[in-house]
C-alpha cells in the first residue's frame, strides 16, 4: 500500500474521531438523555466528566478569587479566611457525607430505571440537610468569636474576622443544600445541571465579592465581611435555582407533590449510608484542622502562606475531583444495571485521565510556584511560605490522582467504609503525628507540615489501589 493511500484512508478516521470528541463535548454541555450503563465507556466518562470538571473548575476559580481579593486586606484577613474554612469543616463534613449517601442511592436507582425511587431519595436527602443545617447555622453564628479563639486566632484576627465567621457559619444551610442538590444531579447523570447550579452561585460571588470588600460603586466597603456576604448570597441563589430544576418534567429526577412527605424508613437508610460518609469526610477535614492548628503556632504569616498555597492546590484538585465524581456515577449506575465489570473498567479509565491531568499540573506547580504565588501576595515572607508549600504538596499529585478516583468510586458503589478506614489510618494516625513530629520536634517549622501532606496522600492512594483490586465493593448493596 502506498503512502498516499494510507494517508487517504487515515484522514476520514481521524476526522470521524475528532467529530466524535466534539460531539461528546456538545452533548455534555447541553445535557444528555443517554444511558450511562450502555455504549462506549470512554465516551460515557467524557460526557459525564466534562460538566463535572467544568463545575469544579468554577469552584476552583471561586476559591482562588476569594483569597486573591481578601489578600489585599493583609495577612490577618487571609488568616481569618483560613481559620474560618477550618471551622466550616463540620458543615462540609455533613454536606459531603450526606451527598455521598444520596448520590450513591440516586445513581443505583437510576441504573435500575427506578425514577420514583430516585425522586423519593432526593426529597428525603434535602429534608435531612435542612434539619441539620439550620441548627448548625444558629450555633455557629452565636459562638463564632469563641470558636476562632479556640482555633488559636490572634487578637488582630479576632478583631478583623469575627463578623466574617458569623456570616459564613450562619449561612451553613446554603453550603449544605448546594452539596446535596448537586449530588442528586450527579447521581442521576444530570451533570450539566450540577455545573450550571454551581456556576451561577460562584459567578455571583466572584462579581459581588470585590464590590462588597472594597466598596465599589454604590456598594458599602465591608472588608473581609463583604466576602462572606457575597459568598452566602451566591450560594443561596444557586440553591434556589437547583431546587427549581427538580420540578421540571424534562429532568432525570422529577419531584411531584406526592413525594413531599417524610419517609422515616428511607431517611434512616440514607442516614446509615451517609453516617460513614460523614465520618469519612470528617477524617479528612479534621486532619486539615489539625494541620492549621499546628501552623497557627508559627504566626499569621506562616498561616497566610499556607492558606494561599492550599487555595492554589484546590484550584487543581477540584477539577480533578470532578473526574472522581464521574467515576462514582458510572460505578453506581453500572452496579444498579448488574454490570460490575463495566464499573471497574470505567474506574481505571477515569483514573488514567486524572493521572494525565494532575501530572502536568504538578510539574507546573513545582517549577512555577514562586510566579504563581506572587499573583496573590506581595508580602515576601508570606510568598516564601506559600511557594514552599505549593512545591512540596504538588510532588504528591501523581499518586493522589489515582487516590481521588478510587475513593469516589468506593463511595459510588455504596462502600463508604473502605475509604473511611483508609483515611483514618492515613490522616489521623499518620499525617497529623508526622506533621507535629517534623514541624515541632525536628524543628522544621511549617516545612514539616507541608512535607506530611504529600506523604500521607501517597500512602492513602497506594492502600486504596490494593483495596480496590480486591473487588469487594462490587457486592455492596444500596
C-alpha positions in Angstrom: 0.0 0.0 0.0 1.4 3.4 -1.0 2.0 6.2 1.5 -0.6 8.4 -0.3 -3.2 5.6 0.0 -2.5 5.2 3.8 -3.0 8.9 4.3 -6.2 8.9 2.3 -7.6 6.0 4.4 -6.4 7.5 7.7 -7.8 11.0 7.2 -11.6 10.1 7.4 -10.9 8.0 10.5 -9.1 10.9 12.2 -11.9 13.3 11.1 -14.5 11.0 12.5 -12.6 10.7 15.8 -12.4 14.5 16.0 -16.1 14.9 15.2 -16.9 12.2 17.8 -15.0 14.1 20.5 -16.6 17.4 19.7 -19.9 15.7 19.5 -19.4 14.4 23.0 -18.4 17.8 24.3 -21.6 19.4 22.8 -23.7 16.6 24.2 -22.1 17.0 27.7 -22.7 20.8 27.8 -26.3 20.9 26.6 -27.3 17.8 28.7 -27.6 14.2 27.7 -30.5 11.8 27.9 -28.3 8.7 27.1 -28.0 5.7 29.4 -24.6 5.5 31.0 -24.9 1.8 31.6 -24.5 1.0 27.9 -22.3 2.1 25.0 -18.6 3.0 24.9 -17.2 3.6 28.3 -14.7 6.3 27.2 -17.5 8.4 25.7 -19.8 8.0 28.7 -17.0 9.1 31.1 -16.3 12.1 28.8 -19.9 13.2 28.7 -20.2 12.9 32.5 -16.8 14.3 33.3 -16.8 17.4 31.1 -19.6 19.3 33.0 -18.3 17.9 36.4 -14.8 19.1 35.7 -16.1 22.5 34.5 -18.3 22.7 37.6 -15.2 22.1 39.8 -13.1 24.5 37.7 -15.6 27.2 38.6 -15.4 26.3 42.2 -11.6 26.5 41.8 -11.8 30.0 40.3 -14.0 31.0 43.2 -11.5 29.6 45.8 -8.6 31.4 44.2 -10.5 34.7 43.5 -11.8 34.8 47.1 -8.3 34.6 48.6 -6.9 36.9 45.8 -9.2 39.8 46.8 -9.0 39.2 50.6 -5.2 39.0 50.4 -5.3 42.7 49.5 -6.5 43.4 53.1 -3.4 41.9 54.7 -2.2 38.7 56.4 -4.8 38.9 59.2 -7.7 38.9 56.7 -6.2 35.9 54.9 -5.6 34.1 58.2 -9.3 34.8 59.1 -10.4 33.0 55.9 -8.1 30.1 56.6 -9.3 29.7 60.2 -13.0 30.0 59.2 -12.6 27.5 56.4 -11.3 25.1 59.1 -14.3 25.9 61.3 -16.7 25.2 58.4 -15.3 21.7 58.3 -18.2 20.3 60.2 -20.7 21.8 57.7 -18.7 20.5 54.7 -18.4 17.1 56.5 -22.2 16.8 56.9 -22.9 18.2 53.4 -20.4 16.0 51.7 -21.3 13.0 53.8 -25.0 13.3 53.1 -24.3 13.8 49.4 -22.2 10.7 49.3 -25.1 8.6 50.5 -27.7 10.4 48.4 -25.6 10.3 45.2 -24.9 6.6 45.6 -28.6 5.8 46.2 -29.8 8.0 43.3 -27.2 6.5 41.0 -28.2 3.0 41.9 -31.9 3.7 41.5 -31.2 5.4 38.1 -29.2 2.3 37.0 -32.2 0.2 37.9 -34.5 2.6 35.9 -36.4 3.4 39.2 -37.3 7.0 38.7 -39.8 7.0 41.5 -37.1 5.7 43.9 -34.7 8.4 42.8 -37.2 11.2 43.4 -38.1 9.9 46.9 -34.4 9.7 47.7 -33.8 13.3 46.6 -36.7 14.7 48.8 -35.5 12.8 52.0 -31.9 13.8 51.4 -32.8 17.5 51.1 -35.1 17.3 54.2 -32.2 15.8 56.2 -30.0 18.6 55.1 -32.4 21.3 56.1 -33.0 19.9 59.6 -29.2 19.7 60.3 -28.0 22.9 58.7 -30.5 25.2 60.5 -29.3 24.0 63.8 -25.6 24.4 62.8 -26.2 27.9 61.4 -27.7 29.2 64.6 -25.0 27.8 66.9 -22.2 28.9 64.6 -23.4 32.5 64.3 -23.7 32.8 68.1 -20.4 31.2 69.1 -18.2 32.4 66.1 -15.7 34.5 68.2 -15.3 31.8 70.7 -14.6 29.2 68.0 -12.0 31.5 66.4 -10.3 31.9 69.8 -10.2 28.1 70.2 -8.5 27.8 66.8 -5.7 30.0 68.1 -6.6 33.2 66.4 -4.6 36.3 67.4 -6.3 39.4 68.9 -5.9 41.1 65.5 -7.5 38.2 63.6 -10.4 38.2 66.2 -10.9 41.9 65.6 -10.8 41.6 61.8 -12.7 38.4 61.3 -15.4 37.8 63.8 -18.2 39.1 61.6 -16.8 37.2 58.6 -17.0 34.0 60.6 -20.5 34.8 61.9 -21.9 35.3 58.4 -20.2 32.2 57.0 -21.3 29.9 59.8 -24.7 31.4 59.9 -25.2 30.7 56.1 -24.5 27.0 56.6 -27.8 25.9 55.0 -26.7 27.3 51.6 -23.5 25.3 51.8 -25.1 22.1 52.8 -28.0 22.2 50.4 -25.8 23.1 47.5 -23.8 19.9 48.2 -27.0 17.8 48.3 -28.7 19.2 45.3 -25.6 18.8 43.1 -25.0 15.3 44.5 -28.6 14.4 43.4 -28.0 15.8 39.9 -24.6 13.9 39.6 -26.1 10.6 40.8 -28.9 10.8 38.2 -26.4 11.7 35.4 -27.7 15.3 35.1 -24.1 16.6 35.3 -24.8 19.7 33.3 -27.4 20.9 35.8 -25.0 20.5 38.6 -22.5 22.5 36.6 -25.0 25.3 35.9 -26.0 25.5 39.5 -22.5 25.9 40.8 -21.5 28.3 38.0 -24.4 30.5 38.9 -23.6 30.5 42.6 -19.9 31.2 42.1 -20.3 33.8 39.3 -22.5 35.9 41.6 -19.9 35.6 44.4 -17.0 36.5 42.1 -18.8 39.6 40.8 -20.3 40.7 44.1 -17.2 39.9 46.3 -14.9 42.7 45.3 -17.8 45.1 45.3 -18.6 44.5 48.9 -15.0 44.0 50.0 -13.7 47.3 48.6 -16.9 49.3 48.3 -17.0 49.6 44.6 -19.7 51.9 43.1 -22.9 52.0 45.2 -21.8 49.1 47.5 -20.6 49.7 51.1 -16.9 48.9 51.9 -17.3 45.9 54.3 -13.8 44.5 54.1 -13.4 40.8 54.8 -17.0 40.6 56.0 -18.1 41.6 52.4 -16.5 38.4 51.1 -18.7 36.3 53.4 -21.9 38.1 52.4 -21.1 37.8 48.7 -20.4 34.0 49.1 -23.6 33.4 51.1 -25.7 35.3 48.5 -24.2 33.4 45.7 -24.7 30.0 47.2 -28.3 30.8 48.2 -29.1 31.8 44.7 -27.6 28.5 43.4 -29.7 26.6 45.9 -32.9 28.2 44.7 -32.0 27.6 41.1 -31.2 24.0 41.7 -34.4 23.4 43.6 -36.4 24.8 40.8 -34.9 22.2 38.4 -36.5 19.3 40.3 -39.9 20.5 39.3 -39.2 20.4 35.5 -40.7 17.4 33.7 -37.6 17.1 31.5 -35.2 16.4 34.4 -33.9 12.9 35.2 -35.2 13.5 38.8 -38.6 15.0 38.8 -40.3 15.7 42.1 -44.1 15.6 42.3 -46.3 16.7 45.2 -46.8 13.1 46.3 -43.0 12.9 47.1 -43.2 15.8 49.6 -43.7 13.7 52.7 -41.4 12.4 55.3 -40.4 8.8 54.8 -38.7 7.6 58.1 -37.6 4.3 56.6 -35.8 5.8 53.6 -34.4 8.7 55.7 -33.0 6.1 58.2 -31.4 4.2 55.3 -29.8 7.4 54.0 -28.5 8.2 57.4 -26.9 4.8 57.8 -25.2 5.1 54.4 -24.3 8.7 54.9 -23.1 8.3 58.5 -19.9 6.5 57.4 -19.6 9.1 54.6 -19.7 11.9 57.1 -17.1 10.2 59.2 -15.0 9.7 56.1 -15.2 13.4 55.3 -14.7 14.4 58.9 -11.4 12.4 59.0 -10.1 14.4 56.0 -11.3 17.8 57.1 -10.3 17.2 60.8 -6.8 16.4 59.6 -6.7 19.9 57.9 -7.9 21.5 61.1 -5.1 19.7 62.9 -2.5 21.0 60.4 -3.9 24.5 60.7 -3.7 24.3 64.5 0.0 23.3 64.3 0.7 26.1 61.8 -1.1 28.7 63.9 1.7 28.3 66.4 4.2 29.8 63.9 2.2 33.1 63.4 -0.2 34.7 61.0 2.5 35.0 58.2 3.0 31.2 58.1 -0.7 30.6 58.3 -1.4 33.1 55.5 1.2 31.4 53.3 -0.3 28.0 54.0 -3.8 29.3 53.2 -2.7 30.7 49.8 -0.8 27.5 48.9 -3.8 25.3 49.8 -6.2 27.5 47.8 -3.9 27.2 44.7 -3.7 23.4 45.3 -7.5 23.3 45.4 -7.6 25.1 42.1 -6.0 22.0 40.6 -7.6 19.3 42.7 -11.2 20.4 42.4 -11.4 19.8 38.6 -9.7 16.5 39.3 -12.4 15.8 41.8 -14.9 16.2 39.0 -13.3 13.2 37.3 -13.7 11.2 40.5 -17.4 12.2 40.6 -17.9 11.0 37.1 -16.3 7.6 38.0 -18.7 7.4 41.1 -21.7 8.0 38.9 -20.6 5.4 36.4 -19.9 2.8 39.2 -23.3 3.4 40.9 -25.3 3.2 37.7 -23.4 0.2 36.3 -23.9 -1.8 39.5 -27.6 -0.9 39.5 -27.7 -2.3 36.0 -25.9 -5.5 37.1 -22.7 -4.7 35.2 -19.8 -4.8 37.7 -17.1 -5.3 35.0 -18.2 -2.1 33.3 -18.0 -0.3 36.6 -14.4 -1.4 37.1 -13.3 -0.6 33.6 -14.8 2.9 34.0 -12.7 3.5 37.2 -9.4 2.6 35.5 -10.2 4.8 32.5 -11.1 7.8 34.7 -8.1 7.3 37.0 -5.7 7.3 33.9 -7.3 10.5 32.6 -6.9 12.1 36.1 -3.2 11.0 36.2 -2.5 12.8 32.9 -4.1 16.0 34.1 -2.6 16.2 37.6 0.8 15.1 36.4 1.0 18.1 34.1 -0.3 20.4 36.8 2.1 19.1 39.4 5.1 19.9 37.1 3.8 23.4 36.6 3.4 24.0 40.3 6.9 22.6 41.2 8.7 24.8 38.7 6.4 27.8 38.6 5.4 28.1 42.3 7.0 31.5 43.0 5.5 33.2 40.0 2.1 31.8 40.7 2.2 32.8 44.4 3.2 36.3 43.6 -0.2 36.8 41.9 -1.8 36.5 45.3 0.6 38.3 47.7 3.4 40.9 47.6 4.5 40.1 51.1 7.9 38.4 50.7 7.6 36.4 53.9 4.1 35.1 53.1 5.2 34.4 49.5 8.1 32.3 50.7 5.9 30.1 52.9 3.3 29.7 50.1 5.9 28.9 47.4 7.5 26.2 49.6 4.1 24.7 50.4 3.0 24.6 46.8 6.1 22.9 45.6 6.1 20.3 48.3 2.4 19.4 48.1 2.5 19.2 44.3 5.0 16.4 44.5 2.2 14.0 45.6 -0.2 14.8 42.7 0.7 11.8 40.6 -0.3 9.2 43.2 -3.2 11.2 44.5 -4.7 11.3 41.0 -5.5 7.6 41.5 -6.4 8.0 45.1 -9.1 10.6 44.4 -10.8 8.5 41.7 -10.6 5.3 43.7 -12.0 7.0 46.8 -15.0 8.3 44.9 -15.6 5.0 43.2 -15.9 3.2 46.5 -18.5 5.8 47.5 -20.4 5.4 44.2 -20.7 1.7 44.9 -22.0 2.5 48.4 -18.9 1.1 50.1 -18.3 4.1 52.2 -16.4 2.3 55.0 -13.4 1.4 52.9 -12.2 5.0 52.2 -13.3 5.9 55.7 -10.8 3.5 57.3 -8.1 4.3 54.8 -8.5 8.0 55.7 -8.4 7.3 59.4 -5.1 5.5 59.2 -3.6 7.7 56.6 -4.6 11.1 58.0 -5.3 10.8 61.7 -2.8 8.1 62.7 -0.1 9.1 60.2 -0.3 12.6 58.8 -1.0 14.7 61.9 1.6 12.9 64.1 4.1 13.1 61.3 3.4 16.9 60.8 3.8 17.6 64.5 7.0 15.5 64.7 8.6 17.2 61.7 7.4 20.8 62.5 7.9 20.9 66.3 10.2 18.1 67.5 12.5 18.1 64.5 12.2 21.9 64.2 11.4 22.1 60.5 8.6 24.6 61.2 5.9 25.0 58.5 8.0 22.9 56.1 7.4 19.9 58.3 3.6 20.3 57.9 4.0 20.7 54.1 6.0 17.5 53.8 3.5 15.5 55.8 0.7 16.3 53.3 2.0 14.5 50.1 3.4 11.7 52.2 0.0 10.9 53.7 -1.8 11.3 50.4 0.6 9.0 48.7 0.1 6.3 51.4 -3.7 6.7 51.0 -3.6 6.2 47.3 -1.4 3.1 47.4 -3.7 1.5 50.1 -6.8 2.4 48.1 -5.4 0.7 45.0 -4.8 -2.5 46.9 -8.3 -2.5 48.4 -10.0 -1.7 45.0 -8.3 -4.6 43.3 -9.8 -7.0 45.9 -13.2 -6.2 44.4 -15.4 -6.5 47.5 -17.1 -3.1 46.6 -18.8 -4.9 43.7 -21.1 -6.8 46.0 -22.2 -3.8 48.1 -26.0 -3.4 48.3 -27.6 0.1 48.4 
